[in-house]
């Protein structure tokens, strides 16, 4: 008798749902069940929810939260099929319903927060940066306005804050970092949790202050954080905070004071066995001794010590710094030896000639930035060697490296979308083409000099064109879907 009752109840549940006008309450709970279930495959969920959608399209009450929720879920399930065009269309339709009927008692306005967050993830998959930023802004503004959904807003801010910094928009970077810290304060249980959760945003804010030459403000904020960490014995925070304070002091023209803070950074990172942090602190000490204090012997000592803690990424940068010290001392054989040691961190024996290799082009953003700087440093060392010795081969080597780097940059822009920093491209492009033109001038190679000159102008124009979205939204989406498939 009991089994018959359970069977009848289930039959009644599903027959009610699949009726021409599904019961809103039952459908809402069914969507949540499917969303949270690990036993129902995405394709099965998609088919079932699509049937509900067809049924609801015949009903008079589809302009409510249940239908908007249904479209939101179908939109997300389209992403599992890699159908981003329909995924975006469904999600935007869900947002439109909530927005159009936002004053209706049948609408839950907070649904749009998750929908905008989903759009951010969809545009992220398609590398549509402008639309991704717009979706993040909408997610954040709705969360603040409705005072809920902060977990989505904070993820969006984790994307936006470093993006704004890398684009050189330091004022907005600071504003968004402050906003993130305020949202963390609303979601954290206690002060210690808040300080830990907000540290990531805080670091970008301090870096932005340094670039804005607001070192006084950066220093004041850091002192507050350091005092809090000391008082609460948060040794895991102190390493990072002392490292940041070192940058502030160095930028204020106090390199020796900076070194003291970098040493504190190392000591606290050492206590918690944070090896990467130890390597970065020692690398910063070595760099400061060499390029700010001109004490190369001390610099070399700390840089070699840094190698004991470094992973391959950090080791590449450390070897580059060592090579630059020897280049500055005109010890070119030693300099080129350590440039090769830097290359060996990617794969033993490779050189700049291998830059166009697919595996190297697909390297992560941080290693690519280190690699790019190192290659340009090597070319500059070849140029310096020619000026010091008059060796024609050194000049030829410099020009060859600039040619390869030019091709590498072209392919890098097309392949590696995670390097979006305008600072990265602006500084490295300028350095590449100015030095390449100088090298060609010294060789009296007018043809190559003209090529590099025109290429630098073409890149500026191309960037301006790319920033103007001349295609329709649907065409942009479809184009990026095809690129992703390829």
N, C-alpha and C positions, 0 to 999 in steps of 0.2 A: 504493500500500500504506500509505503514511504517513497519507494523508487518511482512509482507511477506519478506521485505528486511532484517530485523533482523534475521528471520528464515533462510533465504538463506545464510547469512553471517556465522551463527553458523554452518550450514551444511557444508559449504565450509571449515571452520576452522578444524572441526573434521575429515572430509574426507581427508583433506591434511595430518593431523597428522597420520591417520591410513593407509595411503598409504604404499606401500612396503618400500620406503625410506622416512621417515618422514622429513619434513622441519626442519632444525636445529634450526632456529630462533624461529619458533612456538613452537617446543618441549621444548626449553629452558624456554620460558615464561610459558608454561604449567606446567613444573616441579616446577617452583617458585610459581605459583598459588596454586598448590596442597600442597606444603610444608607449605605455609602461610595460607591456608584455614582451618577454624575450622568447616566447614560444610561437608567436605568429610572425611569419616571414614578411618583410616589407612588401613584396609583390602581392601577398594575400591581403594585407592591410589595404594596399592601394585599390585592389579590385572591390573589396567590401565597401570602402569609403566612397568610391566612385559610384557604386549603386545607390548609396544614400544620397549622394549629390543629385543624381538624376531624379530620384523621388522628390527631393526637396524643391527642385526647380519647378515642380508642378503645384507647390503649396503657396499659400498666400502670406506665410510668415517667414519667408527666407531672409528677410532683411533684419536678422537678429544675431545675437552672439553665437548661437549654436551653428548657424550657417557660416558665419565668419570663422569660427573655430574649425569647422569641417574643411573649409578652403585652405586655412593655414596648414593643417595636417597633410592634406593632399599635395599642397605645394611643396612641403618638405619631402614627402615620399617621391615626388618627381626627381629630387636630387639623387636619390638612390638609383635611379635609372639613367643618371647623367643627362636628363632632359631639363637643362637649366632655363630654357626659354619658357616652357610651360610652368616650371617651378616659380619663376619670377612673376609670371602673369597671374597665377592663382594667389600668390602671396599679396600682390598689389591689389587684387580684387577684394581680398579679405580686409585689407587696410581701408579701401574705399568704402566698404559697407559700414565699418565702425565709424569712419570720419563723417560720412553723410548722415548717419542716424545717431550721432554721438549724444544727442539730448534725449533719446528715447530710453525709457526704463528697461527695454529689452536688450540694451547694449551694455556690454562690459568693456569700457574704453581701454583698460589695461592690456587687452588682447593685442593691441597694435605694438606694444613694446616688444613682445616676442616676435611678432611679424617683421618689424624693422630689423631686429637682431638676425632673424633668418635671412633677410635680404642681404645684410652685411656679409654673412657667410657665403651666400650664393655669388655675390659680386667678387668676393675674395677668391673663390674658386676660378672665376673667369678673368681675374687680374684687372677688373674694371675699377681703377682706383678712385676716380671722381665720384662714381655712384656708391662705392663702398663708404667713402667719407660721408656722403649725404645720408646714407642709411644709418651710420653710426650717430650722426648729429640728431637725427629724428628719434632714434632709440633713446638717447640720453635726455633730450628735451621732454619726451613723453614721460620718462621715468621720474624726472624732477617735477613736472607739472602734476602728475598723478600720485606722487610720493609712494611709489612701489616699483618693483622690478629692478632694484638697484644692482642685483647680481649681473644682469645683462648690460646695464649702463657701464659698470666697472670694466667688463671685458672690452666693451667698445672703446673706453678711455685708454685701456692698456694698448690698444692699437693706435689711437689718435695721438697720444702724448709723444711717443718717440717719433712718429711720422712728422708731426709739426716741427719737432726739433731738427730732424734731418733735412727738412725743407727750408730751414732757416727762419721759420716763423716763431721766434723765441717768445714774443709777448703772448701769443695764443697758447704756446706750450705751457707757460707758467700758469695762465688762467685755467687751462684744462687740468693741469696737475693739482692745482688748488681745489678744483671742483671734485676731482677723484678723491682727494684726502677728506673732503667734507662728506662724501658719500660713504667712504669707509667708516667714518666716525658714526654714521647712522646704522651701520650693519654690524659693527664689532661689539663684543660683549664687554670688554674692558680696555683700559688704556694701553696695556702691553700688546694685546692683539691688534689694536688699531695702529700702533707704531710699526709693527712688523708688516701688516698688510699694506700700509701706505708707503713703505720704503721704496718700492720700485718707482712709483710716481715722483716721489721726493727727489730721487737721484737725477731724473731728467730735469726737474725744476732747477736744481742747483747748477747743472750743466748749462741750462739756458741762461741763468743769472750770470754765469762766468762769461758766456759769449756776449751778453749784453753789457759787459763791463760793470755789472752791479755786484761786485765782489763783497762790498760791505753788507748788502742785504743777504747774500748767500752765506756769509760768515755768521751773521746773527742767527739765521735759521738753523745752521749746522750746530752752533753752540747749544741751542735749546735741545736739539735731538741728542747730542752727545751727553749733555747733563742728564737727560731722561734715561738714556741707556746705561750710564754709569750708576745712577741711583737704583735702577731696577736690575742691575747686573746682567744686562743683555749683551754678553760678549760677542754673540753672533752678529749683532748690529754694529758694534764698535769698529770692527775691521773696515767695513764699507764706509762708515761715517768719517773715520780718520783719513781714509784714502781720498774722499771727496774734499776734505779740508786741505789736504796737501795740494790739490789742484788750485784751490782758491788762493792759497798763500803763494804758490808759484806764479799765478797770474798777476798777483799784486807786486811782483818783483822781489819776493822773499824766498829764493830757492833753498837756502839752508834750513829755514823754518819748514818749508815743504818737505825736505828730506826727513826731518824729525817726525813729521806726521806720517809719511810713507813707512817709516820704520815701525811706528805704532800700529799702522795698518797690517804690516807683516806679522808682528808679534801676536795680534789678536786672531788673525787668520790661521796662524800656526797652531794656536791653542785649540782651535776647533777643527784642525786638520783640513782646512779649506785650501787645497794645494794651488788651485787656479788663482785664488786671491793672493797667495804668497808670491806666485810668479809675477803677477801684475804689479804688486807693490815693489818688488826688487827691480823689475824692469823700469818702473817709473823712477826709482832712485838712480839707476844707472843712466837713464836718459837725462835726468836733471843734472847730474854731475858732468856729463859730457857736453850737453848743448846749452846749459845755462851757466855752469861754473868752469867749464873748460878744464876739468880735472879728469883726463881720460884714463889714468891708471886706476883711480877709484871706480870710475864708471865700468871699466872692464871687469873688475872684481865682482861687482854686484850683478852685472849681466850674466856672467858665468854661473854665479850662485843661483840666479833666477831659473836657469836651465834645469836645475835639479828638481824643480817643482812644476815645470811647464808641460802642458800638452802640446800636440803638434802645432796647433794654431798659434799659441803664444810663443812657442819656440821659433816659429818662422819670423815673427816680429822681433824677437830678441836677437837672433842671428843677423837680421837686417840692421839693427842698431849697432851691433858689434862691427859689421862691415863698414858702416858709415864712419865710425870712429877711425878705423884704419885708413879709409879713403881721405878723411880730413888730415891725417898725418902723412898723406901721400905714400902710404905703404900699400901699393895697389895689388901686389900678389896676395897679401893677407886679406885685403878687402874682397877680392874675387873668390878666394877660398871660402869665406864666410857667406857670401851671396849664394854660393853653391850649396853650402850647408842649409841655408834657408830653403832653397828649392827642394832639397832632399826630404824635407818634412812632408811634402806632397807625395813624392815617390823618388826613391834613390836614383840619381843620375839624370833627372830631367833638367831642362834648361828653358830659357824663354822661347826656344824654337818649338816647344811642346805646348805653348799656351793655348793653341787652337784645338787641342785634344778635347773631345767631348767630356771626358771625366773631369778635367780641370775646369772647363766652362760651367759644369754643373755643381761646382763646389759651393758650400754655404756662403752667406753674405759676409760674415766676419772674416773668414780666411781669404775671401776674394779681395776685400779691402786691404788686408795686410799684404797679399800677394801683389796687388797693383802698385802699392807704394814701394815695395821692394824692387820690382822690375824697373820702375822709373828711377829709383835710387841707383840701380846698377848702370843704367844708361847715363845718368849724370856723372857717375864715377868714370865711365869710359871717356866722356867729354872732358872731364877734369884731367884725366891722364894724358889726353892729346895736348891740352893746353900746357901741361907741365913738361912733357917729354917730346912733343912733336911727332909721336908715332902715328903714322897714317892709319894703321890697322885699328887703333883705338877709336879713331873718328868713324871709320867704316862700321865698327861694331856698334857704336852709339846709334848711328842712323838705322842700321838693321833692326836694333831693338825697338826704335820708335816706329818703324814700319809695322813690325809684328804687333806691337801694343795697339797701334791704330786699328788693325784688323780685329784684335782681341776685344777692344771696346765695342766695335760694331756688333760682333756676335754676342757679347755679354749683354748688351741692351735688349737684344731680341730674345735671348734664352733665359737669363736669370732675372726674374721679375721682382725678387725680394730686395734688390738693391734699388730703392726708389729715391735715395737721398740726393737732393740737388747739390748739397755740399760736396758729396763724393764726386759727382760728375763734373761740377764746375771747377773744383780745385785740380782734379786730375787731368781733365781735358786741357785746361789752361797750361798746366805744367808740361804736358806732353807736347803740345803744338808749339809753345814758345821755345822750348829746348830743341825740338826737332828743326825748327826754322833756323835757330842759331847754328846747329851742327851743319846743316846744308849750306848756310852762308859761309862757314869756315872752309868747307870743302869746295865752295864755288859751284855747287850743284843747284843751278837756278830752277831746273824742272821740278826736282823734289821739294825745294823750298816753296815754290808756287803751289804745289799739290797740298802741302801741309797748311799753307795759309788759307787756301780756298776751302779745305776740309773743315778748318776751325770755324769759318764763316757759315758753311753749310749746316754744321751741327747746331749753331745758334738758331738759324732759321727753322730747321727741322723741329727743334724743341718747341718753338713758338707755334708751329702748325699743329703739332701733336696735342698741345694744350687746348686747342679749339676743337670742340667736338662737332664736326660738320655733318656727321652721319646721324640718322635717326636712331632713337634708343634701341629699337628692335634689331636694326642692322648691326649696331655695335655689339649687342649681346650675341647675335648669331655668329658674327665674325670671331668673337672670342671663344665661343663653343667650338668652332672649327679649329681654331689654333690649339685649343686644349686637346682635342681629339688627335690632331697631328702630332 
